[in-house]
Amino acid sequence: FTQDRQLRSSAVYRLVLSATGDTTDYAKFVWHNRAPPRVQFFAWLLVQNRVQRKSNLLIKNIVEDSTCELCRRAVEDNDHIIFGCIIARAFWEHVGIQVTTTTTVRKLWELNWPMSVPRRHRDCLTLLCCWQLWKHRKHRNAVVFRHEEPSLPRLLRDCREDARLWKHRLPTDRKAISSSWCNIFSPIS
């Protein structure tokens, strides 16, 4: 409680982190960037392992198996969706991020972006990428029922479009960063 007897959630959050022994502060990464609020909320769920995916739905008895619908090679959990699935691996390779078996959504802010990516607002770019990977998964109905293939070019195009739109979320003197983001998402040669 503050001196005027109001409860502050930030103090409660810090208390919970210290009580659980978790020293990671996701809040700064998620909430202190220029991503749209719905993407920030998605990122909060993602780093907290609360995004609805098949491994979570299996526990709730909503689905019968937790195998990824896109690649059919692994359990669909947060790390698989963002880093492990075939389309996700191809995406990260295209943008210059090396994904290893230890790369996890619990440490998104530690991604090693190429030096060509401006350091400022990398967190926002990371959220843009994760958001588009998640949305691309939502196209899985087309993959499952119409037998369409996941599409890296379509994913890159959608990222470029969001980068153009998110330019307006950046400070006026930083809007050029959006152009460098668009270059990262250039079409496959």
C-alpha positions in Angstrom: 0.0 0.0 0.0 1.1 3.5 -0.7 1.0 6.3 1.9 -2.5 7.3 0.7 -3.6 3.6 1.3 -3.8 2.6 -2.4 -2.7 -0.8 -3.5 0.0 -0.8 -6.2 0.2 -3.8 -8.4 3.9 -3.2 -9.2 4.8 -3.8 -5.6 2.7 -7.0 -5.5 4.4 -8.2 -8.7 7.9 -7.6 -7.3 6.9 -9.4 -4.1 5.6 -12.4 -6.0 8.8 -12.5 -8.1 11.0 -12.4 -4.9 8.8 -15.0 -3.2 9.0 -17.5 -6.1 12.7 -17.0 -6.5 12.2 -15.7 -10.1 14.7 -12.9 -10.7 13.5 -12.3 -14.3 11.5 -9.2 -14.7 9.4 -9.8 -17.8 7.5 -6.6 -17.3 10.2 -4.3 -18.6 10.6 -6.3 -21.8 6.9 -6.7 -22.4 5.4 -3.3 -21.3 8.2 -0.8 -22.0 8.4 -1.0 -25.7 6.4 0.4 -28.6 4.4 -2.6 -29.6 0.6 -2.3 -29.7 -1.1 -3.1 -26.5 -2.7 -6.4 -27.8 0.8 -7.5 -28.8 2.2 -6.6 -25.4 -0.6 -8.6 -23.8 0.1 -11.6 -26.1 3.8 -11.3 -25.2 3.0 -11.3 -21.5 1.0 -14.5 -21.9 3.8 -15.9 -24.1 6.6 -15.4 -21.6 4.3 -16.6 -18.8 3.6 -19.8 -20.7 -0.1 -19.0 -20.9 -0.8 -18.8 -24.6 -3.3 -21.4 -25.8 -1.5 -24.1 -27.6 -2.0 -27.8 -28.1 0.1 -28.9 -25.1 -2.0 -26.6 -22.9 -5.3 -27.7 -24.5 -4.4 -31.4 -24.1 -4.1 -30.8 -20.3 -7.6 -29.3 -20.4 -8.9 -32.3 -22.4 -9.9 -30.1 -25.3 -7.7 -31.9 -27.9 -6.7 -35.5 -28.1 -3.0 -35.0 -28.9 -0.5 -32.2 -28.6 1.4 -32.7 -31.9 2.0 -29.6 -34.0 -0.5 -29.4 -36.9 2.0 -27.6 -39.1 5.0 -29.9 -38.9 3.7 -33.0 -37.2 7.1 -33.5 -35.6 6.9 -32.2 -32.0 4.7 -31.1 -29.2 3.1 -27.8 -29.8 4.3 -25.7 -26.9 5.3 -22.0 -26.8 9.0 -22.7 -27.6 8.0 -24.9 -30.6 5.6 -22.3 -32.0 8.0 -19.5 -31.8 11.4 -21.2 -32.4 11.0 -25.0 -33.1 8.5 -25.5 -35.9 9.9 -25.7 -39.4 8.4 -22.4 -40.5 9.6 -20.7 -37.3 13.2 -22.0 -37.8 13.2 -20.9 -41.5 11.9 -17.5 -40.4 14.6 -16.9 -37.7 17.3 -18.1 -40.1 16.1 -15.6 -42.7 16.2 -12.7 -40.3 19.6 -13.7 -39.1 18.9 -15.1 -35.6 20.5 -18.4 -34.7 18.1 -20.6 -32.9 19.5 -23.4 -30.7 17.9 -26.0 -28.4 18.3 -23.6 -25.5 16.5 -20.7 -27.2 13.3 -20.1 -25.3 10.4 -17.6 -25.1 11.2 -17.2 -21.4 14.3 -15.3 -22.6 13.0 -13.5 -25.7 14.9 -10.3 -24.8 18.2 -12.2 -25.1 17.9 -12.9 -28.9 21.1 -12.1 -30.7 20.0 -9.8 -33.5 22.6 -9.1 -36.3 24.5 -5.9 -35.9 22.7 -4.5 -38.9 19.5 -4.3 -36.7 19.5 -1.0 -34.7 19.8 -1.8 -31.0 17.1 0.6 -30.0 13.7 -0.9 -30.1 14.9 -4.5 -30.7 12.4 -5.6 -28.1 9.6 -4.1 -30.2 11.0 -5.9 -33.3 11.2 -9.2 -31.4 7.5 -8.8 -30.4 6.6 -8.1 -34.0 8.2 -11.3 -35.1 6.6 -13.4 -32.3 3.2 -11.9 -33.0 3.4 -12.7 -36.7 4.6 -16.2 -36.0 1.7 -16.7 -33.7 -0.8 -15.2 -36.3 0.7 -17.4 -39.0 -0.1 -20.4 -36.8 -3.7 -19.3 -36.8 -3.7 -20.1 -40.5 -3.3 -23.7 -39.5 -6.9 -24.3 -40.4 -6.0 -23.7 -44.0 -3.1 -26.1 -43.6 -5.1 -28.8 -41.9 -8.4 -28.7 -43.9 -7.3 -27.3 -47.3 -3.9 -28.9 -47.3 -2.1 -25.5 -47.8 1.5 -25.3 -46.9 2.9 -22.9 -44.3 4.4 -20.0 -46.3 7.6 -18.2 -45.3 7.1 -15.6 -48.0 3.6 -14.8 -46.7 5.0 -14.6 -43.2 7.8 -12.2 -44.3 5.3 -10.1 -46.2 3.0 -9.8 -43.1 6.0 -8.8 -41.0 7.0 -6.1 -43.5 3.5 -4.8 -43.4 3.4 -4.6 -39.7 6.8 -3.0 -39.6 5.4 -0.3 -41.9 2.4 0.2 -39.6 4.3 0.1 -36.4 6.6 2.9 -37.7 4.0 5.3 -36.3 4.4 3.8 -32.8 8.1 4.9 -32.8 9.3 8.4 -31.7 9.5 10.8 -34.6 13.3 10.7 -34.7 13.3 6.9 -34.7 10.8 6.2 -37.6 13.7 5.3 -39.9 14.2 2.2 -37.8 11.1 0.8 -39.5 12.9 0.8 -42.8 15.7 -1.3 -41.5 13.1 -3.7 -40.1 11.5 -3.9 -43.5 14.9 -4.8 -45.1 15.2 -7.7 -42.7 11.9 -9.1 -44.0 12.9 -8.8 -47.6 11.6 -11.5 -49.9 13.5 -14.7 -50.3 15.9 -14.5 -53.2 
